[in-house]
C-alpha cells in the first residue's frame, strides 16, 4: 500500500510537466538510438581488436605488464583511445567546414534558413560518434554552437532520423551514399575512413607558429594521442608538450575575445524556458578588464616553459575571492587540448562504455512506452539534478538502462530537451557531464584548496542522495 501511495503521489507530481512541456521522445526514436549505439560498440570492437593497429603491442609500458590477459586488455583500450583522438581531430576539421548560417550574435530562440542535415552531407561514423557525445553534453554543445556561430546546428539537434536510414539493423553497420563520401572528402580533405588518414598530423608550433607534423603515437608514448606528448618543432626545434598546447589554445581564445568579442568557454549559459543560449557578458567583461593584459603576457610565445598551473595561480592572485567560481568555470576548459567546451575524448570514452554495458539489453516498443515510464523519467531527471550522476548512468540494471536510453535519446533534440529538463529540475540543466568532484580536481586545489570539513560534509551529502535514489526503485 505504501508503494502504491508513493507511486500515486509521484505520478500526480509529474503529470502537469508531462502535459505542458515539450513531448518526450517516442519508443521508435529510442530504438533507433539503440541501433546507433550498437554501431558505435561494433566500431570500438573492430578497431580495438585489429592486430598491429597503431603498433600498440610494442609500447614499452604495456609490454612491462606480466599478465597476458591484462596486457591484451590494455592494448585494446589503447588502440581505441588513439582512434578516438584521431576521430576528434577529424571532427574538428569537419566542424570548421560547416557553413555559418547566422551572425555571431544569433541566439537559439531564432529560426534558421537552411538545414544542416541532408543525405549527401552525412559524415562518417567516427565523426557522428564525437558529435553524438557532444550533443549529450547540452550546455557544452550550446556553447560551442554559439561561440563558433553554428546555432542552426543547435536548432536541428542530432540527425537521428537521417542516420538511422544508413544503419543495417541486422549487422549494425553504417553505410552512406557515394555523394556523401565525395562531399566529405572534398570539403575536409580527409579520407572517409579514419584509418586511411596518415599516421601523423600537422599542428601549429606554439613558438614559431609554423605547421609542424607530429606522430599520433610512438613506442614511448610521446605522440599527440599519448599521455607523454613530447615532440620537436621541425622549424624552430622548440619542444612541444601538452602544456604548450593548452596555453596556445588559451591565447587563441583570448585574441578572439579581445578582437572579435567571442566569449571564452565557460561564460555562456542557457536561459529562459525555450533553450536559448546567451553570453554571460559580466564574466567576459571582467576577464577583459581585469585579466586581459595579464593573460596575454603569461601566454606569450616567447615563454620557453608555458605552464597552465602558473597561469591559473597568477589569475587567482589578480582577482578577488568573489571571482574564483568564474575563474574555475573558464579554466576547467583548459585542462584538455581540443577546441571545445567539452572534453570530447573523455565524453566519447564515457558514452561508449555505457553503450557497451547496454548492448545486450533488448527492448520492445512496449518497454519504452507508457505514462509510468514518463513519470519515472521526470523523477530520474530530478534525482540527477541533485548531483549524483555517474553511478546511475553506468548501472546495468534494466530499469535504469531504459531510463538512460530515454534520457540520452531526448537529449539529441537539444532545444526541446533543454526546455523539458529545466522544468523538471527546478531550472537546472541535466546532461552527461560527470559530477564535479572538487576534492579530486587539481584546478580547485589551485584556486581554493578545500578544507577537510567541506570534503567530509560533501561526502555525507552524496551518500544520502544515493540512498534516496535507490529507495525509489
SETIDO-455523 format. One line per 10 residues: number of its first residue (from 1); their letters; for each residue x, y, z of C-alpha. Coordinates in nm, 4 decimals, decimal comma. Example, Ala and Ser with C-alpha at 12.3 -4.5 7.8 and 13.67 -1.06 7.14 Angstrom:
2
1	as	1,2300 -0,4500 0,7800 ~ 1,3670 -0,1060 0,7140
This chain:
473
1	xxxxxxxxxx	0,0000 0,0000 0,0000 ~ 0,2835 0,2379 0,0783 ~ 0,4384 0,1738 -0,2613 ~ 0,1087 0,2425 -0,4356 ~ 0,0523 0,5654 -0,2444 ~ 0,4061 0,6792 -0,3231 ~ 0,3580 0,5961 -0,6909 ~ 0,0313 0,7928 -0,6986 ~ 0,1968 1,0938 -0,5422 ~ 0,4906 1,0712 -0,7813
11	xxxxxxxxxx	0,2574 1,0440 -1,0797 ~ 0,0470 1,3443 -0,9776 ~ 0,3650 1,5469 -0,9287 ~ 0,4971 1,4709 -1,2757 ~ 0,1694 1,4729 -1,4740 ~ 0,1438 1,8546 -1,5223 ~ 0,5003 1,8605 -1,6539 ~ 0,4360 1,5739 -1,8942 ~ 0,1300 1,7518 -2,0319 ~ 0,2692 2,1035 -2,0609
21	xxxxxxxxxx	0,6377 2,0650 -2,1507 ~ 0,7922 1,9514 -2,4769 ~ 0,6887 1,5929 -2,5648 ~ 0,9139 1,3080 -2,4575 ~ 1,0710 1,1007 -2,7340 ~ 0,8855 0,8114 -2,8946 ~ 0,9710 0,4441 -2,8474 ~ 1,0714 0,4272 -3,2140 ~ 1,3289 0,7043 -3,1631 ~ 1,4695 0,5199 -2,8610
31	xxxxxxxxxx	1,5117 0,2024 -3,0661 ~ 1,6769 0,3999 -3,3482 ~ 1,9150 0,5451 -3,0917 ~ 1,9899 0,1992 -2,9534 ~ 2,0810 0,0823 -3,3052 ~ 2,3204 0,3771 -3,3389 ~ 2,4818 0,2940 -3,0039 ~ 2,5328 -0,0632 -3,1237 ~ 2,7071 0,0749 -3,4324 ~ 2,9456 0,2621 -3,2020
41	xxxxxxxxxx	3,0099 -0,0547 -3,0000 ~ 3,0757 -0,2536 -3,3203 ~ 3,3182 0,0159 -3,4326 ~ 3,5001 0,0007 -3,0995 ~ 3,5274 -0,3784 -3,1110 ~ 3,6524 -0,3757 -3,4711 ~ 3,9170 -0,1121 -3,4021 ~ 4,0375 -0,2382 -3,0643 ~ 4,0787 -0,5992 -3,1879 ~ 4,2622 -0,5153 -3,5097
51	xxxxxxxxxx	4,6050 -0,6743 -3,4697 ~ 4,9001 -0,4438 -3,5322 ~ 4,6919 -0,1253 -3,5444 ~ 4,8939 0,1763 -3,4210 ~ 5,1641 -0,0720 -3,3130 ~ 5,0313 -0,0631 -2,9571 ~ 5,1719 -0,4117 -2,8938 ~ 5,5207 -0,2590 -2,8958 ~ 5,4642 0,0159 -2,6376 ~ 5,7286 -0,0236 -2,3659
61	xxxxxxxxxx	5,4990 0,0387 -2,0680 ~ 5,2402 -0,2100 -2,1938 ~ 5,4999 -0,4804 -2,2561 ~ 5,6068 -0,4497 -1,8938 ~ 5,2691 -0,5954 -1,7829 ~ 5,3318 -0,9633 -1,6910 ~ 4,9728 -1,0938 -1,7185 ~ 4,8818 -1,1708 -2,0848 ~ 4,5074 -1,1043 -2,0451 ~ 4,5612 -0,7745 -1,8708
71	xxxxxxxxxx	4,8194 -0,6802 -2,1320 ~ 4,5751 -0,7591 -2,4140 ~ 4,3023 -0,5511 -2,2488 ~ 4,5392 -0,2559 -2,2141 ~ 4,6462 -0,2907 -2,5781 ~ 4,2841 -0,2885 -2,6979 ~ 4,1900 0,0111 -2,4839 ~ 4,4981 0,1950 -2,6083 ~ 4,4057 0,1291 -2,9721 ~ 4,0581 0,2633 -2,9117
81	xxxxxxxxxx	4,1881 0,5712 -2,7272 ~ 4,4197 0,6608 -3,0172 ~ 4,1378 0,6054 -3,2670 ~ 3,9117 0,8374 -3,0655 ~ 4,1840 1,1068 -3,0610 ~ 4,2085 1,0825 -3,4397 ~ 3,8274 1,0974 -3,4653 ~ 3,8191 1,4158 -3,2547 ~ 4,0749 1,5809 -3,4829 ~ 3,8673 1,4807 -3,7858
91	xxxxxxxxxx	3,5552 1,6107 -3,6135 ~ 3,7265 1,9475 -3,5518 ~ 3,8156 1,9754 -3,9222 ~ 3,4613 1,8804 -4,0246 ~ 3,3102 2,1233 -3,7692 ~ 3,5222 2,4114 -3,9025 ~ 3,3938 2,3377 -4,2539 ~ 3,0268 2,3620 -4,1530 ~ 2,8689 2,6762 -4,3011 ~ 2,7971 2,9741 -4,0780
101	xxxxxxxxxx	2,4282 3,0353 -4,1283 ~ 2,3881 3,3199 -3,8798 ~ 2,5690 3,6225 -3,7421 ~ 2,7809 3,5948 -3,4235 ~ 2,5032 3,7385 -3,2090 ~ 2,2464 3,4766 -3,3125 ~ 2,0639 3,3103 -3,0238 ~ 1,8957 2,9730 -3,0343 ~ 1,5471 3,1113 -2,9945 ~ 1,5530 3,2345 -3,3535
111	xxxxxxxxxx	1,4858 3,0399 -3,6701 ~ 1,7176 2,9089 -3,9403 ~ 1,7005 2,9319 -4,3179 ~ 1,8741 2,6146 -4,4416 ~ 1,9056 2,2672 -4,2890 ~ 2,2473 2,1313 -4,1968 ~ 2,1416 1,7706 -4,2418 ~ 2,0803 1,6199 -4,5852 ~ 2,1544 1,2744 -4,7263 ~ 2,4570 1,3992 -4,9217
121	xxxxxxxxxx	2,6127 1,5715 -4,6184 ~ 2,6077 1,2866 -4,3679 ~ 2,9595 1,2468 -4,2181 ~ 3,1495 0,9218 -4,1369 ~ 3,0563 0,7160 -3,8316 ~ 3,3575 0,8240 -3,6214 ~ 3,2618 1,1904 -3,6614 ~ 2,8990 1,1141 -3,5798 ~ 3,0223 0,9374 -3,2666 ~ 3,2016 1,2536 -3,1486
131	xxxxxxxxxx	2,9065 1,4773 -3,2388 ~ 2,6741 1,2385 -3,0524 ~ 2,8887 1,2587 -2,7366 ~ 2,8995 1,6391 -2,7605 ~ 2,5226 1,6605 -2,8081 ~ 2,4675 1,4645 -2,4862 ~ 2,6526 1,7455 -2,3039 ~ 2,3842 2,0018 -2,3761 ~ 2,5454 2,3064 -2,2153 ~ 2,8815 2,2473 -2,3833
141	xxxxxxxxxx	2,7108 2,1791 -2,7172 ~ 2,5117 2,5024 -2,6931 ~ 2,8233 2,6970 -2,6010 ~ 3,0236 2,5514 -2,8908 ~ 2,7438 2,6324 -3,1345 ~ 2,7172 2,9900 -3,0064 ~ 3,0928 3,0582 -2,9923 ~ 3,1566 2,9107 -3,3378 ~ 2,8429 3,0562 -3,4986 ~ 2,6756 2,7210 -3,5681
151	xxxxxxxxxx	2,3431 2,7883 -3,3937 ~ 2,1490 2,6291 -3,6784 ~ 2,3051 2,3011 -3,5667 ~ 2,1757 2,3615 -3,2131 ~ 1,8287 2,4231 -3,3562 ~ 1,8240 2,0986 -3,5542 ~ 1,9935 1,8741 -3,2979 ~ 2,1427 1,5359 -3,3791 ~ 2,0139 1,3885 -3,7118 ~ 1,8846 1,0626 -3,5629
161	xxxxxxxxxx	1,6180 1,0017 -3,8270 ~ 1,8597 1,0579 -4,1144 ~ 2,1370 0,8476 -3,9598 ~ 1,9013 0,5587 -3,8830 ~ 1,8379 0,5235 -4,2577 ~ 2,2088 0,4449 -4,3012 ~ 2,2158 0,1646 -4,0414 ~ 2,1663 -0,2006 -4,1306 ~ 1,9575 -0,3398 -3,8442 ~ 2,0883 -0,6905 -3,8928
171	xxxxxxxxxx	2,4619 -0,6239 -3,8797 ~ 2,4520 -0,2745 -3,7229 ~ 2,6841 -0,1400 -3,9908 ~ 2,6737 0,2197 -4,1133 ~ 2,6698 0,2875 -4,4885 ~ 2,6304 0,6235 -4,6639 ~ 2,5729 0,7253 -5,0226 ~ 2,8669 0,7841 -5,2560 ~ 2,7704 1,1513 -5,2812 ~ 2,8068 1,1881 -4,9026
181	xxxxxxxxxx	3,1566 1,0378 -4,9170 ~ 3,2626 1,2621 -5,2055 ~ 3,1230 1,5708 -5,0325 ~ 3,3049 1,4910 -4,7081 ~ 3,6409 1,4201 -4,8718 ~ 3,6277 1,7253 -5,0979 ~ 3,5219 1,9567 -4,8138 ~ 3,7559 1,8405 -4,5376 ~ 4,0468 1,6987 -4,7446 ~ 4,0310 1,3945 -4,5145
191	xxxxxxxxxx	3,9723 1,0309 -4,6033 ~ 3,6263 0,8896 -4,5397 ~ 3,7815 0,6111 -4,3321 ~ 3,9576 0,7256 -4,0148 ~ 4,2295 0,4607 -4,0580 ~ 4,3072 0,5784 -4,4119 ~ 4,4355 0,9125 -4,2793 ~ 4,8138 0,9482 -4,2193 ~ 4,9886 0,8322 -3,9018 ~ 5,0945 1,1911 -3,8294
201	xxxxxxxxxx	4,9140 1,5258 -3,8180 ~ 5,0051 1,8916 -3,8664 ~ 4,9797 2,1192 -3,5629 ~ 5,0842 2,4796 -3,5089 ~ 5,4056 2,5322 -3,3152 ~ 5,3495 2,7434 -3,0032 ~ 5,6768 2,9303 -3,0597 ~ 5,7175 2,9952 -3,4348 ~ 5,3545 2,9316 -3,5407 ~ 5,4633 2,7117 -3,8321
211	xxxxxxxxxx	5,2673 2,3963 -3,9141 ~ 5,4828 2,1071 -3,7961 ~ 5,3933 1,7397 -3,8284 ~ 5,3863 1,5145 -3,5228 ~ 5,3036 1,1417 -3,4918 ~ 4,9801 1,0283 -3,3301 ~ 5,1619 0,7730 -3,1175 ~ 5,5113 0,6365 -3,0515 ~ 5,6525 0,3332 -2,8715 ~ 5,7481 0,5572 -2,5775
221	xxxxxxxxxx	5,4031 0,7225 -2,5767 ~ 5,5268 1,0648 -2,6862 ~ 5,2803 1,1154 -2,9730 ~ 4,9915 1,3606 -2,9849 ~ 4,7417 1,0950 -2,8739 ~ 4,9705 0,9725 -2,5944 ~ 4,9884 1,0788 -2,2311 ~ 5,3525 1,1905 -2,2531 ~ 5,3312 1,4065 -2,5658 ~ 5,6799 1,5413 -2,6405
231	xxxxxxxxxx	5,7877 1,6340 -2,9931 ~ 6,0269 1,8836 -3,1515 ~ 5,9153 2,1506 -3,3975 ~ 6,0657 2,0813 -3,7409 ~ 6,1350 2,4527 -3,7942 ~ 6,2477 2,6142 -3,4664 ~ 6,3302 2,2996 -3,2630 ~ 6,1014 2,4146 -2,9812 ~ 5,9953 2,1215 -2,7622 ~ 5,6187 2,0781 -2,7942
241	xxxxxxxxxx	5,4406 1,9469 -2,4862 ~ 5,0811 1,9236 -2,3695 ~ 5,1063 2,2364 -2,1524 ~ 5,2208 2,4352 -2,4545 ~ 4,9122 2,3224 -2,6482 ~ 4,6863 2,4263 -2,3587 ~ 4,8473 2,7704 -2,3298 ~ 4,8349 2,8136 -2,7069 ~ 4,4626 2,7382 -2,7071 ~ 4,4017 2,9882 -2,4245
251	xxxxxxxxxx	4,5948 3,2587 -2,6093 ~ 4,3994 3,1941 -2,9288 ~ 4,0693 3,2246 -2,7397 ~ 4,1897 3,5434 -2,5672 ~ 4,2536 3,7083 -2,9033 ~ 3,9052 3,6065 -3,0173 ~ 3,7595 3,7618 -2,7016 ~ 3,9556 4,0874 -2,7241 ~ 3,9342 4,1357 -3,1002 ~ 3,6026 3,9781 -3,2015
261	xxxxxxxxxx	3,4049 3,9627 -2,8734 ~ 3,3850 3,5829 -2,8947 ~ 3,3219 3,4669 -2,5367 ~ 3,5629 3,2325 -2,3615 ~ 3,4489 2,8750 -2,2885 ~ 3,2570 2,8557 -1,9625 ~ 3,0984 3,2004 -1,9992 ~ 2,7836 3,1078 -2,1921 ~ 2,4558 2,9938 -2,0386 ~ 2,1207 2,8504 -2,1404
271	xxxxxxxxxx	1,8450 3,0903 -2,0379 ~ 1,4645 3,1058 -2,0395 ~ 1,2351 2,8101 -2,0928 ~ 1,2920 2,7651 -2,4660 ~ 1,6577 2,6628 -2,4607 ~ 1,8040 2,9959 -2,5691 ~ 2,1835 3,0180 -2,5408 ~ 2,3338 3,3551 -2,4438 ~ 2,6625 3,5148 -2,3416 ~ 2,7426 3,5939 -1,9805
281	xxxxxxxxxx	2,8598 3,9473 -2,0550 ~ 2,9594 4,0161 -1,6932 ~ 3,2152 3,7333 -1,6897 ~ 3,3640 3,8258 -2,0274 ~ 3,3939 4,1945 -1,9388 ~ 3,5637 4,1059 -1,6111 ~ 3,8117 3,8874 -1,7989 ~ 3,8813 4,1665 -2,0469 ~ 3,9283 4,4392 -1,7899 ~ 4,0988 4,2525 -1,5054
291	xxxxxxxxxx	4,2905 3,9708 -1,6721 ~ 4,3298 4,0563 -2,0416 ~ 4,6799 4,2055 -2,0263 ~ 4,7976 3,9593 -1,7622 ~ 4,6878 3,6545 -1,9597 ~ 4,8354 3,7848 -2,2848 ~ 5,1670 3,8310 -2,1064 ~ 5,1541 3,4894 -1,9412 ~ 5,0706 3,3160 -2,2719 ~ 5,3319 3,4918 -2,4874
301	xxxxxxxxxx	5,5007 3,2601 -2,7433 ~ 5,8477 3,3617 -2,6216 ~ 5,7811 3,1766 -2,2953 ~ 6,0138 2,8755 -2,3014 ~ 5,8177 2,6803 -2,0411 ~ 5,4429 2,7526 -2,0758 ~ 5,2547 2,6239 -1,7706 ~ 4,8770 2,6372 -1,7198 ~ 4,9109 2,5884 -1,3429 ~ 5,1224 2,9041 -1,3144
311	xxxxxxxxxx	4,8741 3,0971 -1,5299 ~ 4,5829 2,9876 -1,3092 ~ 4,7760 3,0859 -0,9964 ~ 4,8631 3,4299 -1,1401 ~ 4,4970 3,4838 -1,2325 ~ 4,3827 3,3828 -0,8846 ~ 4,6111 3,6411 -0,7268 ~ 4,4914 3,9127 -0,9644 ~ 4,1192 3,8833 -0,8813 ~ 3,9209 3,8781 -0,5596
321	xxxxxxxxxx	3,7693 3,5785 -0,3835 ~ 3,4271 3,6525 -0,5316 ~ 3,5602 3,5874 -0,8831 ~ 3,7066 3,2410 -0,8134 ~ 3,3944 3,0463 -0,9268 ~ 3,4027 3,2350 -1,2569 ~ 3,7742 3,1577 -1,2970 ~ 3,7026 2,7898 -1,2360 ~ 3,4262 2,7861 -1,4976 ~ 3,6724 2,9240 -1,7529
331	xxxxxxxxxx	3,9943 2,7407 -1,6678 ~ 3,8329 2,3974 -1,6345 ~ 3,8033 2,4089 -2,0145 ~ 4,1802 2,4420 -2,0498 ~ 4,2603 2,1062 -1,8935 ~ 4,2306 1,9411 -2,2374 ~ 4,3599 2,0483 -2,5782 ~ 4,0585 2,0126 -2,8084 ~ 3,8891 2,3379 -2,9088 ~ 3,5530 2,2661 -2,7466
341	xxxxxxxxxx	3,3654 2,3421 -2,4262 ~ 3,3510 1,9651 -2,3734 ~ 3,6385 1,7256 -2,3082 ~ 3,5449 1,5245 -2,6153 ~ 3,7869 1,2391 -2,5550 ~ 3,6528 1,1738 -2,2051 ~ 3,2958 1,2165 -2,3334 ~ 3,3315 0,9635 -2,6169 ~ 3,5041 0,7113 -2,3899 ~ 3,2284 0,7503 -2,1294
351	xxxxxxxxxx	2,9445 0,7141 -2,3817 ~ 3,0959 0,4045 -2,5475 ~ 3,1433 0,2456 -2,2037 ~ 2,7740 0,2959 -2,1291 ~ 2,6757 0,1735 -2,4773 ~ 2,8841 -0,1421 -2,4276 ~ 2,7118 -0,2090 -2,0952 ~ 2,3669 -0,1647 -2,2549 ~ 2,4210 -0,3518 -2,5832 ~ 2,2847 -0,6864 -2,4600
361	xxxxxxxxxx	1,9589 -0,5341 -2,3358 ~ 1,6793 -0,5859 -2,5887 ~ 1,3783 -0,3595 -2,5566 ~ 1,0477 -0,3714 -2,7363 ~ 0,8376 -0,0635 -2,8056 ~ 0,6159 -0,1640 -2,5108 ~ 0,9172 -0,1386 -2,2768 ~ 0,9771 0,2201 -2,3881 ~ 0,6221 0,3477 -2,3889 ~ 0,3656 0,4410 -2,1293
371	xxxxxxxxxx	0,2864 0,7034 -1,8652 ~ 0,4679 0,5139 -1,5888 ~ 0,7995 0,5359 -1,7725 ~ 0,7399 0,9080 -1,8337 ~ 0,6728 0,9608 -1,4638 ~ 0,9853 0,7688 -1,3659 ~ 1,1829 0,9702 -1,6222 ~ 1,0827 1,3001 -1,4601 ~ 1,1849 1,1639 -1,1215 ~ 1,5098 1,0379 -1,2709
381	xxxxxxxxxx	1,5923 1,3872 -1,4013 ~ 1,5177 1,5392 -1,0620 ~ 1,7489 1,2928 -0,8904 ~ 2,0210 1,3531 -1,1466 ~ 1,9960 1,7278 -1,0899 ~ 2,0962 1,6742 -0,7260 ~ 2,4471 1,5945 -0,8425 ~ 2,4590 1,2157 -0,8297 ~ 2,5146 1,1061 -1,1881 ~ 2,7867 0,8624 -1,2907
391	xxxxxxxxxx	2,6850 0,5521 -1,0967 ~ 2,3253 0,5888 -1,2114 ~ 2,4332 0,6187 -1,5748 ~ 2,6712 0,3227 -1,5597 ~ 2,4235 0,0906 -1,3904 ~ 2,3448 -0,2374 -1,5690 ~ 2,0009 -0,2552 -1,4091 ~ 1,7462 -0,2938 -1,6926 ~ 1,5056 -0,0408 -1,5386 ~ 1,7759 0,2248 -1,5074
401	xxxxxxxxxx	1,9099 0,1347 -1,8529 ~ 1,5670 0,2053 -2,0077 ~ 1,5604 0,5466 -1,8366 ~ 1,9137 0,6233 -1,9550 ~ 1,8151 0,5326 -2,3120 ~ 1,5079 0,7604 -2,2963 ~ 1,7158 1,0347 -2,1361 ~ 2,0006 1,0229 -2,3888 ~ 1,7574 0,9984 -2,6836 ~ 1,5709 1,3018 -2,5527
411	xxxxxxxxxx	1,8994 1,4956 -2,5349 ~ 1,9561 1,4502 -2,9081 ~ 1,6747 1,7007 -2,9652 ~ 1,8695 1,9738 -2,7878 ~ 1,6225 2,2610 -2,7616 ~ 1,3191 2,0557 -2,6602 ~ 1,5292 1,8619 -2,4097 ~ 1,6678 2,1790 -2,2515 ~ 1,3190 2,3208 -2,2059 ~ 1,1945 1,9943 -2,0525
421	xxxxxxxxxx	1,4998 1,9407 -1,8312 ~ 1,4888 2,2896 -1,6844 ~ 1,1217 2,2498 -1,5968 ~ 1,1744 1,9053 -1,4456 ~ 1,4832 2,0054 -1,2440 ~ 1,3927 2,3451 -1,0957 ~ 1,5746 2,5436 -1,3616 ~ 1,8840 2,3223 -1,3755 ~ 2,0058 2,1608 -1,6968 ~ 2,0954 1,7922 -1,6558
431	xxxxxxxxxx	2,3451 1,6472 -1,9035 ~ 2,6062 1,3721 -1,9179 ~ 2,8851 1,5786 -1,7720 ~ 3,0477 1,3871 -1,4891 ~ 2,9553 1,5159 -1,1448 ~ 3,2247 1,7626 -1,0430 ~ 3,4468 1,6332 -0,7654 ~ 3,6236 1,9383 -0,6266 ~ 3,8142 1,7209 -0,3788 ~ 3,9924 1,5475 -0,6686
441	xxxxxxxxxx	4,0158 1,8487 -0,9008 ~ 4,3666 1,9928 -0,9371 ~ 4,2174 2,3182 -1,0617 ~ 4,0033 2,3513 -0,7474 ~ 4,3098 2,2958 -0,5295 ~ 4,4964 2,5667 -0,7191 ~ 4,2132 2,8181 -0,6938 ~ 4,0858 2,7382 -0,3461 ~ 4,2161 2,4340 -0,1545 ~ 3,9108 2,2682 0,0072
451	xxxxxxxxxx	3,9160 2,2010 0,3786 ~ 3,8766 1,8531 0,5253 ~ 3,5451 1,9566 0,6839 ~ 3,3958 2,0627 0,3493 ~ 3,5111 1,7398 0,1812 ~ 3,3664 1,5304 0,4657 ~ 3,0265 1,7050 0,4581 ~ 3,0113 1,6829 0,0783 ~ 3,0754 1,3073 0,1013 ~ 2,7911 1,2621 0,3506
461	xxxxxxxxxx	2,5539 1,4530 0,1181 ~ 2,6467 1,2291 -0,1778 ~ 2,5757 0,9143 0,0258 ~ 2,2343 1,0445 0,1373 ~ 2,1325 1,1340 -0,2202 ~ 2,2367 0,7876 -0,3433 ~ 2,0385 0,6118 -0,0706 ~ 1,7304 0,8194 -0,1518 ~ 1,7712 0,7416 -0,5224 ~ 1,7993 0,3641 -0,4633
471	xxx	1,4974 0,3560 -0,2327 ~ 1,2750 0,4943 -0,5086 ~ 1,3252 0,1865 -0,7345
